[in-house]
Amino acid sequence: MEPLYKSIGDAVAAHWPGWRLAVFTSNDFLAKQIKLPGRKATPFYNGSLACKLWQFEPV
């Protein structure tokens, strides 16, 4: 899964500069593999599963 999350960050940076990206996941490590600036995490629950909505604002 690490390469997938990294490729998401790479694609957004290359093709959509200035756009915001939001990712809903329960895995903080994978979210951090996106490696875009402006990282902010808001906690949520998916049923009883603790998750976060990660928001990135690449330049």
LOLUMTI-697581 format. One line per 5 residues: number of its first residue (from 1); their letters; for each residue x, y, z of C-alpha. Coordinates in steps of 0.2 Angstrom, whole numbers, plus 5000, padded with zeros to 4 digits. Example, Ala and Ser with C-alpha at 12.3 -4.5 7.8 and 13.67 -1.06 7.14 Angstrom:
LOLUMTI-697581
1> as> 5062,4978,5039 | 5068,4995,5036
end
This chain:
LOLUMTI-697581
1> meply> 5000,5000,5000 | 5015,5012,5003 | 5019,5014,4984 | 5000,5017,4981 | 4999,5032,4993
6> ksigd> 5016,5038,4987 | 5010,5038,4969 | 4994,5048,4974 | 5005,5062,4981 | 5017,5061,4966
11> avaah> 5002,5062,4954 | 4993,5077,4963 | 5010,5086,4964 | 5014,5083,4945 | 4997,5085,4937
16> wpgwr> 4986,5096,4949 | 4997,5109,4958 | 4987,5121,4969 | 4973,5108,4971 | 4968,5101,4988
21> lavft> 4968,5083,4991 | 4958,5074,5005 | 4961,5056,5010 | 4950,5047,5023 | 4960,5033,5031
26> sndfl> 4963,5024,5048 | 4981,5022,5044 | 4992,5037,5048 | 5008,5029,5042 | 5000,5027,5024
31> akqik> 4993,5045,5024 | 5010,5052,5028 | 5017,5043,5013 | 5008,5055,5002 | 5021,5068,5007
36> lpgrk> 5012,5084,5001 | 5013,5100,5011 | 4999,5107,5021 | 4995,5091,5030 | 4981,5092,5042
41> atpfy> 4971,5078,5051 | 4954,5078,5057 | 4948,5063,5068 | 4932,5054,5063 | 4924,5037,5066
46> ngsla> 4918,5025,5053 | 4907,5015,5064 | 4918,5011,5079 | 4934,5012,5068 | 4945,5027,5072
51> cklwq> 4950,5036,5056 | 4956,5053,5051 | 4952,5064,5036 | 4969,5070,5030 | 4969,5086,5020
56> fepv> 4984,5091,5009 | 4987,5108,5000 | 5001,5106,4988 | 5008,5122,4980
end
